């Protein structure tokens, strides 16, 4: 019998848009999600009212609660995550013994120089791409997370900050950590999502191009060509260009070098640094440098 799985996401373009994160990548994410859902027959919810006075990411909590009222399972995927192999489905991750399914972040923590056990304890879930099963426990978790208004930070840098601030992931983690026994309801899996540098074709469902306001490294003309190539690939349903780091950086870098808010260079986002300063993967024979804790933000 076919599983009752719905998919939820949304994208909001900031009024002042200093990167290609939302007007280009976010829109690609919506097109990609619609195409993937049509192929597999998944109902899709791709819009939601914005939560007043909070960063937009908080809106996913109410949207998930509403959608779980109509479906047995709901997959959330941020609009900056893409499915590169549309034939791959979500059903292999739906385990009825658990209420929440999240990606193991051990690889990301290792690349960032974070001890694995510390990473698991501090960030037991990642809400960029995750699955929820409809249950009283799940709805209560979402309700308690949504009530954690002390974690909300008002935008501090201008009208483009609709996505900035402490968000839903921190709220869900705090709600889980209030009741440690609840972690037995969480399944930690491999292959649900991957950082572009760690992506394994045929195994990882989503590539998550997370981050924003990175240092300007790729010339504007090249960035536009890269974005255009990926938009065409998304519209066609693939194949996708092989240079994931360049695409990632074209999406999240500040469009101009003089933007005052800069979250850092390639090392900050788990890449190596090429001779011209742009991101690259690590040589196979060399371990990655220790980058410190990656940005833990809604973007």
PASEBA-1860 file (N, C-alpha, C; in nm, 3 decimals):
! residues 299
1> XXXXXXXX> 0.085/-0.120/0.000/0.000/0.000/0.000/0.088/0.125/0.000 ~ 0.051/0.221/-0.082/0.130/0.344/-0.093/0.122/0.425/0.036 ~ 0.238/0.471/0.082/0.242/0.554/0.202/0.179/0.691/0.176 ~ 0.116/0.744/0.278/0.057/0.878/0.270/0.162/0.980/0.313 ~ 0.238/1.030/0.215/0.348/1.123/0.241/0.322/1.253/0.166 ~ 0.319/1.364/0.237/0.310/1.496/0.176/0.444/1.567/0.191 ~ 0.464/1.670/0.112/0.588/1.748/0.113/0.551/1.894/0.138 ~ 0.629/1.961/0.222/0.603/2.102/0.254/0.730/2.184/0.237
9> XXXXXXXX> 0.713/2.303/0.185/0.822/2.399/0.172/0.762/2.535/0.142 ~ 0.839/2.640/0.150/0.799/2.770/0.093/0.924/2.855/0.078 ~ 0.910/2.961/0.001/1.021/3.052/-0.025/0.969/3.194/-0.018 ~ 1.046/3.282/0.044/1.012/3.424/0.052/1.135/3.504/0.011 ~ 1.120/3.594/-0.086/1.231/3.677/-0.131/1.234/3.804/-0.048 ~ 1.346/3.834/0.019/1.353/3.955/0.102/1.334/4.082/0.018 ~ 1.285/4.186/0.083/1.262/4.313/0.013/1.393/4.370/-0.040 ~ 1.499/4.360/0.038/1.631/4.403/-0.007/1.715/4.277/-0.021
17> XXXXXXXX> 1.748/4.241/-0.143/1.800/4.109/-0.173/1.947/4.119/-0.212 ~ 2.036/4.087/-0.118/2.179/4.109/-0.140/2.253/3.988/-0.193 ~ 2.183/3.874/-0.204/2.242/3.751/-0.259/2.141/3.685/-0.352 ~ 2.182/3.577/-0.415/2.091/3.501/-0.502/2.022/3.388/-0.428 ~ 2.029/3.391/-0.296/1.978/3.281/-0.213/1.830/3.254/-0.236 ~ 1.750/3.358/-0.241/1.606/3.339/-0.244/1.542/3.368/-0.379 ~ 1.587/3.472/-0.450/1.524/3.501/-0.578/1.567/3.403/-0.686 ~ 1.683/3.339/-0.671/1.728/3.243/-0.772/1.723/3.100/-0.716
25> XXXXXXXX> 1.801/3.071/-0.613/1.803/2.935/-0.558/1.668/2.896/-0.499 ~ 1.606/2.984/-0.422/1.478/2.951/-0.361/1.371/2.920/-0.464 ~ 1.369/2.996/-0.574/1.272/2.969/-0.680/1.304/2.838/-0.752 ~ 1.434/2.809/-0.769/1.472/2.678/-0.825/1.422/2.566/-0.735 ~ 1.433/2.587/-0.603/1.387/2.485/-0.509/1.239/2.455/-0.526 ~ 1.157/2.557/-0.547/1.014/2.535/-0.567/0.986/2.458/-0.696 ~ 1.054/2.496/-0.805/1.035/2.426/-0.932/1.078/2.280/-0.918 ~ 1.193/2.259/-0.857/1.246/2.124/-0.836/1.151/2.040/-0.752
33> XXXXXXXX> 1.097/2.100/-0.645/1.008/2.025/-0.557/0.879/1.986/-0.628 ~ 0.824/2.078/-0.706/0.700/2.047/-0.778/0.721/1.935/-0.877 ~ 0.833/1.936/-0.948/0.862/1.833/-1.047/0.880/1.697/-0.979 ~ 0.954/1.697/-0.867/0.979/1.572/-0.794/0.850/1.517/-0.737 ~ 0.766/1.603/-0.680/0.640/1.557/-0.623/0.546/1.502/-0.729 ~ 0.541/1.566/-0.845/0.457/1.513/-0.954/0.505/1.373/-0.995 ~ 0.634/1.355/-1.001/0.688/1.225/-1.045/0.648/1.114/-0.948 ~ 0.644/1.145/-0.818/0.618/1.041/-0.719/0.475/1.043/-0.664
41> XXXXXXXX> 0.397/1.142/-0.704/0.260/1.150/-0.655/0.247/1.201/-0.513 ~ 0.344/1.280/-0.467/0.337/1.337/-0.332/0.256/1.467/-0.335 ~ 0.157/1.482/-0.249/0.092/1.613/-0.235/0.195/1.716/-0.187 ~ 0.187/1.837/-0.242/0.284/1.942/-0.210/0.213/2.064/-0.154 ~ 0.264/2.114/-0.043/0.222/2.243/0.013/0.342/2.336/-0.001 ~ 0.330/2.441/-0.082/0.448/2.525/-0.110/0.426/2.672/-0.081 ~ 0.333/2.702/0.008/0.315/2.840/0.052/0.261/2.838/0.194 ~ 0.285/2.948/0.266/0.239/2.957/0.404/0.235/3.104/0.444
49> XXXXXXXX> 0.144/3.141/0.535/0.146/3.278/0.586/0.270/3.300/0.669 ~ 0.325/3.422/0.663/0.445/3.453/0.740/0.410/3.472/0.888 ~ 0.495/3.424/0.976/0.471/3.446/1.119/0.503/3.590/1.158 ~ 0.408/3.660/1.210/0.430/3.800/1.243/0.537/3.819/1.349 ~ 0.630/3.909/1.324/0.731/3.942/1.423/0.841/3.840/1.440 ~ 0.849/3.742/1.352/0.951/3.639/1.361/1.017/3.620/1.224 ~ 1.139/3.566/1.222/1.197/3.526/1.094/1.106/3.424/1.024 ~ 1.110/3.423/0.891/1.017/3.340/0.813/1.028/3.192/0.845
57> XXXXXXXX> 1.147/3.147/0.886/1.166/3.004/0.911/1.072/2.950/1.019 ~ 1.028/3.036/1.110/0.935/2.991/1.214/0.801/2.947/1.155 ~ 0.770/2.994/1.035/0.643/2.958/0.973/0.630/2.811/0.943 ~ 0.742/2.740/0.934/0.733/2.598/0.901/0.668/2.518/1.014 ~ 0.677/2.565/1.138/0.621/2.489/1.250/0.469/2.480/1.238 ~ 0.404/2.593/1.217/0.258/2.591/1.202/0.217/2.519/1.074 ~ 0.292/2.539/0.967/0.259/2.472/0.840/0.268/2.320/0.856 ~ 0.371/2.272/0.924/0.384/2.128/0.944/0.270/2.074/1.029
65> XXXXXXXX> 0.233/2.145/1.135/0.122/2.099/1.219/-0.007/2.090/1.139 ~ -0.033/2.189/1.056/-0.155/2.186/0.975/-0.153/2.070/0.876 ~ -0.039/2.049/0.812/-0.030/1.944/0.709/-0.036/1.805/0.772 ~ 0.018/1.789/0.892/0.010/1.660/0.960/-0.133/1.624/0.998 ~ -0.221/1.721/1.001/-0.362/1.692/1.026/-0.429/1.624/0.908 ~ -0.363/1.624/0.792/-0.422/1.565/0.671/-0.343/1.447/0.615 ~ -0.222/1.424/0.665/-0.137/1.320/0.609/-0.064/1.245/0.720 ~ -0.029/1.119/0.690/0.041/1.037/0.788/0.185/1.083/0.808
73> XXXXXXXX> 0.251/1.119/0.700/0.389/1.167/0.703/0.399/1.299/0.630 ~ 0.486/1.388/0.678/0.515/1.512/0.606/0.667/1.531/0.603 ~ 0.717/1.552/0.483/0.858/1.586/0.465/0.870/1.737/0.452 ~ 0.954/1.796/0.536/0.990/1.937/0.516/1.125/1.942/0.445 ~ 1.138/2.028/0.343/1.267/2.053/0.278/1.278/2.203/0.251 ~ 1.381/2.266/0.307/1.405/2.408/0.282/1.414/2.434/0.132 ~ 1.381/2.556/0.092/1.382/2.588/-0.051/1.523/2.596/-0.109 ~ 1.626/2.592/-0.023/1.763/2.591/-0.075/1.819/2.449/-0.087
81> XXXXXXXX> 1.731/2.349/-0.081/1.770/2.210/-0.100/1.710/2.158/-0.231 ~ 1.790/2.085/-0.308/1.746/2.034/-0.438/1.762/1.883/-0.444 ~ 1.667/1.818/-0.511/1.679/1.676/-0.544/1.746/1.668/-0.682 ~ 1.864/1.609/-0.688/1.937/1.603/-0.815/1.906/1.476/-0.895 ~ 1.848/1.377/-0.831/1.806/1.255/-0.901/1.658/1.234/-0.870 ~ 1.573/1.277/-0.963/1.430/1.284/-0.936/1.365/1.148/-0.919 ~ 1.430/1.040/-0.960/1.372/0.907/-0.944/1.382/0.858/-0.799 ~ 1.468/0.918/-0.718/1.480/0.877/-0.579/1.359/0.925/-0.500
89> XXXXXXXX> 1.302/0.837/-0.417/1.185/0.873/-0.338/1.216/0.882/-0.190 ~ 1.114/0.916/-0.112/1.131/0.938/0.031/1.092/0.816/0.115 ~ 1.024/0.718/0.054/0.962/0.611/0.132/1.062/0.532/0.217 ~ 1.185/0.517/0.172/1.282/0.436/0.246/1.312/0.495/0.384 ~ 1.280/0.621/0.403/1.309/0.686/0.533/1.189/0.684/0.628 ~ 1.074/0.642/0.581/0.951/0.645/0.663/0.945/0.519/0.749 ~ 0.982/0.530/0.873/0.986/0.419/0.967/0.882/0.443/1.075 ~ 0.779/0.360/1.076/0.668/0.379/1.169/0.703/0.362/1.315
97> XXXXXXXX> 0.826/0.318/1.346/0.869/0.308/1.485/0.916/0.442/1.540 ~ 0.921/0.544/1.454/0.971/0.675/1.496/0.874/0.783/1.451 ~ 0.882/0.898/1.519/0.795/1.012/1.486/0.869/1.124/1.415 ~ 1.001/1.126/1.425/1.081/1.230/1.361/1.204/1.163/1.299 ~ 1.231/1.195/1.175/1.345/1.137/1.103/1.435/1.251/1.058 ~ 1.562/1.245/1.096/1.655/1.352/1.066/1.785/1.296/1.010 ~ 1.857/1.377/0.937/1.984/1.337/0.878/2.095/1.334/0.983 ~ 2.179/1.232/0.981/2.300/1.233/1.062/2.392/1.344/1.012
105> XXXXXXXX> 2.439/1.426/1.104/2.529/1.534/1.069/2.674/1.503/1.109 ~ 2.705/1.375/1.132/2.840/1.338/1.175/2.945/1.386/1.076 ~ 2.917/1.372/0.946/3.014/1.414/0.846/3.040/1.564/0.848 ~ 2.934/1.642/0.866/2.949/1.787/0.874/3.025/1.825/1.000 ~ 2.991/1.761/1.112/3.060/1.792/1.236/3.209/1.757/1.227 ~ 3.238/1.643/1.165/3.379/1.604/1.149/3.454/1.706/1.066 ~ 3.393/1.751/0.956/3.458/1.850/0.870/3.477/1.983/0.941 ~ 3.386/2.012/1.034/3.395/2.138/1.107/3.484/2.130/1.230
113> XXXXXXXX> 3.538/2.012/1.258/3.624/1.998/1.375/3.548/1.986/1.504 ~ 3.420/1.951/1.497/3.337/1.934/1.617/3.339/1.787/1.656 ~ 3.377/1.752/1.780/3.372/1.612/1.823/3.233/1.552/1.798 ~ 3.230/1.430/1.746/3.103/1.370/1.703/3.001/1.366/1.817 ~ 3.042/1.320/1.934/2.945/1.308/2.044/2.893/1.444/2.087 ~ 2.980/1.546/2.086/2.934/1.680/2.120/2.834/1.730/2.017 ~ 2.862/1.705/1.889/2.771/1.748/1.784/2.634/1.682/1.796 ~ 2.635/1.552/1.825/2.507/1.481/1.840/2.427/1.534/1.957
121> XXXXXXXX> 2.495/1.566/2.067/2.425/1.614/2.186/2.373/1.756/2.166 ~ 2.453/1.841/2.101/2.415/1.981/2.087/2.312/2.002/1.977 ~ 2.323/1.924/1.868/2.232/1.939/1.753/2.173/1.803/1.717 ~ 2.079/1.752/1.797/2.025/1.619/1.771/1.937/1.611/1.647 ~ 1.890/1.725/1.596/1.811/1.726/1.473/1.858/1.840/1.384 ~ 1.840/1.822/1.255/1.862/1.929/1.158/1.733/1.946/1.080 ~ 1.679/2.067/1.083/1.546/2.091/1.024/1.552/2.146/0.882 ~ 1.669/2.135/0.818/1.675/2.174/0.678/1.593/2.082/0.590
129> XXXXXXXX> 1.607/1.951/0.615/1.528/1.847/0.551/1.499/1.743/0.660 ~ 1.373/1.722/0.692/1.339/1.621/0.792/1.196/1.573/0.773 ~ 1.167/1.459/0.833/1.037/1.393/0.821/0.966/1.390/0.955 ~ 0.836/1.408/0.954/0.754/1.396/1.073/0.638/1.300/1.046 ~ 0.608/1.216/1.145/0.492/1.127/1.138/0.380/1.188/1.221 ~ 0.260/1.180/1.173/0.146/1.236/1.244/0.119/1.157/1.372 ~ 0.130/1.225/1.485/0.103/1.163/1.615/0.078/1.275/1.715 ~ 0.020/1.239/1.828/-0.001/1.338/1.934/0.133/1.395/1.980
137> XXXXXXXX> 0.236/1.309/1.990/0.367/1.355/2.034/0.424/1.458/1.938 ~ 0.412/1.433/1.808/0.467/1.525/1.708/0.398/1.660/1.715 ~ 0.267/1.659/1.724/0.194/1.785/1.730/0.228/1.862/1.858 ~ 0.247/1.791/1.968/0.286/1.857/2.093/0.426/1.915/2.082 ~ 0.518/1.844/2.018/0.654/1.895/1.999/0.650/2.024/1.918 ~ 0.574/2.027/1.809/0.566/2.148/1.727/0.504/2.263/1.805 ~ 0.403/2.232/1.885/0.338/2.336/1.965/0.436/2.394/2.067 ~ 0.509/2.309/2.136/0.603/2.358/2.237/0.717/2.436/2.173
145> XXXXXXXX> 0.763/2.391/2.057/0.869/2.464/1.987/0.820/2.602/1.943 ~ 0.699/2.608/1.891/0.646/2.735/1.842/0.627/2.835/1.955 ~ 0.610/2.786/2.077/0.588/2.873/2.192/0.718/2.932/2.247 ~ 0.831/2.893/2.195/0.960/2.939/2.250/0.999/3.075/2.191 ~ 0.917/3.171/2.222/0.937/3.305/2.167/1.061/3.374/2.222 ~ 1.117/3.323/2.331/1.239/3.384/2.385/1.357/3.363/2.290 ~ 1.343/3.271/2.196/1.451/3.247/2.099/1.442/3.339/1.977 ~ 1.331/3.409/1.964/1.313/3.496/1.848/1.402/3.619/1.863
153> XXXXXXXX> 1.475/3.648/1.757/1.555/3.770/1.753/1.498/3.861/1.645 ~ 1.474/3.985/1.682/1.421/4.079/1.585/1.526/4.107/1.478 ~ 1.484/4.125/1.352/1.581/4.161/1.248/1.662/4.283/1.288 ~ 1.792/4.275/1.265/1.881/4.381/1.313/1.954/4.454/1.202 ~ 1.941/4.407/1.078/2.024/4.465/0.974/1.945/4.522/0.857 ~ 1.814/4.525/0.864/1.741/4.587/0.755/1.633/4.496/0.699 ~ 1.563/4.539/0.593/1.447/4.466/0.542/1.481/4.334/0.475 ~ 1.611/4.305/0.448/1.646/4.177/0.387/1.654/4.066/0.491
161> XXXXXXXX> 1.633/4.100/0.618/1.658/4.006/0.726/1.539/3.919/0.761 ~ 1.445/3.903/0.671/1.326/3.824/0.702/1.362/3.681/0.739 ~ 1.474/3.630/0.690/1.514/3.493/0.720/1.616/3.486/0.833 ~ 1.670/3.598/0.878/1.779/3.594/0.975/1.727/3.574/1.117 ~ 1.815/3.531/1.205/1.780/3.519/1.346/1.774/3.375/1.392 ~ 1.758/3.359/1.522/1.744/3.227/1.580/1.610/3.169/1.537 ~ 1.609/3.041/1.498/1.490/2.993/1.432/1.434/2.862/1.483 ~ 1.361/2.798/1.394/1.284/2.678/1.426/1.372/2.563/1.473
169> XXXXXXXX> 1.491/2.548/1.417/1.577/2.437/1.457/1.614/2.447/1.605 ~ 1.654/2.565/1.647/1.690/2.585/1.787/1.570/2.559/1.879 ~ 1.452/2.602/1.834/1.331/2.582/1.915/1.297/2.433/1.928 ~ 1.306/2.359/1.817/1.277/2.216/1.823/1.380/2.142/1.909 ~ 1.506/2.182/1.897/1.609/2.117/1.978/1.584/2.143/2.126 ~ 1.551/2.267/2.162/1.525/2.298/2.302/1.405/2.220/2.353 ~ 1.302/2.207/2.271/1.184/2.130/2.313/1.220/1.983/2.333 ~ 1.301/1.928/2.246/1.344/1.789/2.261/1.429/1.770/2.386
177> XXXXXXXX> 1.518/1.862/2.411/1.610/1.847/2.523/1.542/1.866/2.658 ~ 1.423/1.925/2.659/1.347/1.936/2.784/1.302/1.798/2.833 ~ 1.285/1.705/2.739/1.239/1.570/2.772/1.332/1.471/2.703 ~ 1.446/1.443/2.764/1.548/1.361/2.697/1.498/1.223/2.651 ~ 1.400/1.166/2.721/1.349/1.036/2.680/1.283/1.042/2.543 ~ 1.241/1.162/2.502/1.176/1.176/2.372/1.271/1.150/2.256 ~ 1.400/1.154/2.280/1.496/1.129/2.172/1.483/0.988/2.116 ~ 1.420/0.897/2.193/1.399/0.762/2.140/1.299/0.762/2.024
185> XXXXXXXX> 1.223/0.870/2.011/1.129/0.882/1.899/1.194/0.937/1.772 ~ 1.323/0.970/1.780/1.394/1.032/1.668/1.482/0.928/1.600 ~ 1.466/0.913/1.471/1.551/0.826/1.390/1.654/0.911/1.317 ~ 1.782/0.880/1.336/1.891/0.950/1.269/1.938/0.863/1.154 ~ 1.927/0.914/1.033/1.950/0.833/0.913/2.063/0.893/0.829 ~ 2.105/0.817/0.732/2.205/0.862/0.636/2.142/0.866/0.498 ~ 2.167/0.973/0.423/2.118/0.981/0.286/1.998/1.070/0.264 ~ 1.948/1.134/0.370/1.832/1.222/0.353/1.872/1.355/0.292
193> XXXXXXXX> 1.984/1.412/0.338/2.036/1.536/0.281/2.186/1.536/0.296 ~ 2.253/1.619/0.215/2.399/1.626/0.220/2.446/1.767/0.186 ~ 2.555/1.808/0.251/2.629/1.927/0.209/2.682/1.900/0.068 ~ 2.687/2.002/-0.018/2.733/1.978/-0.156/2.868/1.907/-0.166 ~ 2.959/1.937/-0.075/3.091/1.873/-0.082/3.085/1.726/-0.043 ~ 2.983/1.688/0.034/2.970/1.551/0.081/2.868/1.470/0.001 ~ 2.812/1.529/-0.104/2.705/1.463/-0.181/2.753/1.337/-0.250 ~ 2.672/1.230/-0.238/2.700/1.100/-0.301/2.587/1.067/-0.398
201> XXXXXXXX> 2.611/1.078/-0.527/2.505/1.047/-0.625/2.452/0.906/-0.605 ~ 2.320/0.894/-0.617/2.256/0.765/-0.602/2.225/0.728/-0.458 ~ 2.280/0.801/-0.362/2.258/0.770/-0.220/2.189/0.882/-0.145 ~ 2.229/1.006/-0.173/2.173/1.120/-0.099/2.055/1.178/-0.175 ~ 1.943/1.196/-0.104/1.821/1.244/-0.168/1.829/1.393/-0.201 ~ 1.860/1.475/-0.100/1.868/1.620/-0.120/2.012/1.667/-0.107 ~ 2.047/1.768/-0.187/2.168/1.846/-0.165/2.123/1.978/-0.105 ~ 2.179/2.011/0.010/2.136/2.129/0.083/2.241/2.239/0.069
209> XXXXXXXX> 2.207/2.343/-0.008/2.298/2.454/-0.035/2.278/2.564/0.070 ~ 2.309/2.531/0.196/2.278/2.618/0.308/2.376/2.734/0.318 ~ 2.336/2.831/0.401/2.420/2.948/0.424/2.370/3.069/0.348 ~ 2.427/3.184/0.382/2.394/3.307/0.311/2.493/3.415/0.353 ~ 2.501/3.521/0.275/2.588/3.635/0.302/2.734/3.593/0.316 ~ 2.776/3.503/0.229/2.917/3.462/0.226/2.999/3.570/0.155 ~ 3.130/3.564/0.175/3.219/3.663/0.113/3.210/3.655/-0.039 ~ 3.220/3.771/-0.103/3.213/3.779/-0.249/3.344/3.722/-0.307
217> XXXXXXXX> 3.332/3.612/-0.382/3.449/3.545/-0.437/3.441/3.519/-0.587 ~ 3.320/3.504/-0.640/3.301/3.469/-0.781/3.255/3.594/-0.856 ~ 3.323/3.632/-0.965/3.284/3.753/-1.039/3.137/3.748/-1.082 ~ 3.069/3.862/-1.082/2.925/3.863/-1.112/2.888/3.795/-1.243 ~ 2.964/3.819/-1.349/2.929/3.758/-1.478/2.935/3.606/-1.471 ~ 3.037/3.554/-1.407/3.048/3.408/-1.393/2.938/3.353/-1.304 ~ 2.907/3.425/-1.197/2.800/3.381/-1.108/2.667/3.374/-1.183 ~ 2.641/3.475/-1.267/2.516/3.474/-1.343/2.512/3.358/-1.442
225> XXXXXXXX> 2.623/3.330/-1.508/2.627/3.216/-1.601/2.600/3.086/-1.527 ~ 2.660/3.073/-1.410/2.640/2.951/-1.331/2.495/2.936/-1.290 ~ 2.435/3.043/-1.241/2.295/3.038/-1.201/2.204/3.007/-1.319 ~ 2.233/3.065/-1.435/2.153/3.039/-1.554/2.160/2.892/-1.594 ~ 2.279/2.833/-1.588/2.295/2.691/-1.624/2.214/2.603/-1.529 ~ 2.217/2.635/-1.401/2.144/2.554/-1.305/1.993/2.574/-1.317 ~ 1.950/2.695/-1.345/1.806/2.716/-1.366/1.756/2.633/-1.483 ~ 1.831/2.628/-1.590/1.792/2.548/-1.705/1.788/2.400/-1.670
233> XXXXXXXX> 1.888/2.354/-1.594/1.891/2.213/-1.553/1.772/2.179/-1.464 ~ 1.738/2.270/-1.373/1.623/2.247/-1.285/1.495/2.239/-1.367 ~ 1.478/2.330/-1.462/1.357/2.329/-1.545/1.345/2.202/-1.627 ~ 1.458/2.145/-1.667/1.459/2.022/-1.747/1.454/1.897/-1.661 ~ 1.472/1.911/-1.532/1.477/1.795/-1.446/1.610/1.722/-1.450 ~ 1.717/1.792/-1.491/1.850/1.734/-1.500/1.887/1.706/-1.645 ~ 2.012/1.664/-1.667/2.119/1.645/-1.570/2.171/1.780/-1.518 ~ 2.235/1.773/-1.401/2.282/1.892/-1.334/2.432/1.909/-1.352
241> XXXXXXXX> 2.482/2.033/-1.361/2.626/2.055/-1.370/2.698/1.991/-1.252 ~ 2.824/1.955/-1.275/2.901/1.881/-1.175/2.964/1.971/-1.070 ~ 2.981/2.100/-1.099/3.054/2.189/-1.009/2.959/2.244/-0.902 ~ 2.932/2.163/-0.801/2.842/2.206/-0.695/2.898/2.319/-0.610 ~ 3.029/2.321/-0.576/3.080/2.432/-0.495/3.062/2.569/-0.560 ~ 3.087/2.579/-0.692/3.072/2.708/-0.758/2.926/2.753/-0.757 ~ 2.835/2.660/-0.783/2.693/2.695/-0.779/2.652/2.738/-0.638 ~ 2.695/2.661/-0.539/2.662/2.695/-0.401/2.707/2.837/-0.369
249> XXXXXXXX> 2.831/2.869/-0.407/2.884/3.001/-0.373/2.814/3.111/-0.453 ~ 2.780/3.083/-0.578/2.708/3.183/-0.658/2.573/3.218/-0.594 ~ 2.515/3.121/-0.524/2.385/3.144/-0.459/2.398/3.223/-0.330 ~ 2.501/3.195/-0.250/2.504/3.249/-0.114/2.600/3.366/-0.096 ~ 2.685/3.394/-0.195/2.778/3.505/-0.176/2.706/3.639/-0.188 ~ 2.757/3.739/-0.118/2.706/3.874/-0.139/2.730/3.914/-0.284 ~ 2.632/3.978/-0.344/2.645/4.013/-0.485/2.756/4.117/-0.507 ~ 2.786/4.195/-0.406/2.892/4.296/-0.416/2.991/4.275/-0.303
257> XXXXXXXX> 3.115/4.315/-0.328/3.221/4.295/-0.229/3.208/4.388/-0.110 ~ 3.135/4.499/-0.126/3.130/4.599/-0.019/3.007/4.587/0.071 ~ 2.933/4.475/0.063/2.820/4.456/0.153/2.873/4.446/0.296 ~ 2.820/4.523/0.388/2.880/4.529/0.523/2.868/4.399/0.602 ~ 2.765/4.319/0.574/2.746/4.195/0.650/2.807/4.080/0.573 ~ 2.906/4.014/0.632/2.981/3.909/0.564/3.001/3.795/0.662 ~ 2.946/3.677/0.630/2.958/3.563/0.722/3.088/3.485/0.703 ~ 3.169/3.521/0.604/3.299/3.456/0.594/3.324/3.389/0.461
265> XXXXXXXX> 3.446/3.337/0.447/3.490/3.275/0.324/3.460/3.127/0.319 ~ 3.521/3.056/0.221/3.488/2.915/0.199/3.506/2.825/0.321 ~ 3.609/2.851/0.403/3.632/2.765/0.519/3.512/2.765/0.613 ~ 3.445/2.878/0.621/3.329/2.891/0.710/3.215/2.800/0.667 ~ 3.213/2.766/0.539/3.104/2.685/0.484/3.154/2.548/0.440 ~ 3.265/2.504/0.502/3.318/2.368/0.488/3.377/2.339/0.351 ~ 3.438/2.439/0.289/3.510/2.421/0.164/3.658/2.450/0.183 ~ 3.738/2.398/0.089/3.875/2.444/0.078/3.877/2.577/0.005
273> XXXXXXXX> 3.994/2.638/-0.002/4.009/2.768/-0.067/4.106/2.752/-0.184 ~ 4.058/2.781/-0.304/4.143/2.776/-0.423/4.237/2.896/-0.424 ~ 4.332/2.894/-0.515/4.432/3.002/-0.520/4.370/3.138/-0.546 ~ 4.254/3.141/-0.612/4.187/3.268/-0.639/4.084/3.304/-0.533 ~ 4.081/3.227/-0.423/3.992/3.258/-0.312/3.855/3.196/-0.319 ~ 3.822/3.129/-0.427/3.689/3.070/-0.441/3.685/2.934/-0.371 ~ 3.564/2.879/-0.347/3.555/2.751/-0.276/3.595/2.634/-0.366 ~ 3.647/2.530/-0.303/3.678/2.407/-0.375/3.672/2.293/-0.276
281> XXXXXXXX> 3.670/2.170/-0.326/3.673/2.053/-0.239/3.814/2.031/-0.186 ~ 3.827/1.936/-0.093/3.958/1.902/-0.041/4.025/1.800/-0.132 ~ 4.157/1.808/-0.155/4.225/1.699/-0.223/4.202/1.569/-0.147 ~ 4.185/1.459/-0.221/4.149/1.331/-0.159/4.251/1.287/-0.055 ~ 4.378/1.322/-0.076/4.481/1.274/0.015/4.497/1.361/0.138 ~ 4.433/1.476/0.142/4.453/1.569/0.253/4.327/1.577/0.339 ~ 4.342/1.578/0.470/4.224/1.601/0.555/4.184/1.747/0.548 ~ 4.055/1.778/0.567/4.012/1.918/0.565/4.066/1.992/0.685
289> XXXXXXXX> 4.094/2.122/0.671/4.130/2.199/0.789/4.011/2.208/0.883 ~ 4.037/2.228/1.009/3.929/2.239/1.106/3.869/2.379/1.098 ~ 3.743/2.384/1.067/3.679/2.511/1.035/3.607/2.574/1.154 ~ 3.597/2.502/1.264/3.514/2.551/1.373/3.368/2.520/1.347 ~ 3.283/2.558/1.437/3.141/2.528/1.424/3.083/2.601/1.303 ~ 3.014/2.529/1.213/2.955/2.596/1.097/2.841/2.687/1.141 ~ 2.797/2.777/1.052/2.688/2.868/1.089/2.562/2.789/1.129 ~ 2.515/2.808/1.248/2.391/2.742/1.293/2.282/2.847/1.285
297> XXX> 2.229/2.866/1.166/2.130/2.970/1.146/2.021/2.915/1.056 ~ 1.910/2.987/1.049/1.797/2.940/0.971/1.830/2.935/0.822 ~ 1.930/3.006/0.780/1.961/3.009/0.637/2.055/2.896/0.597
END
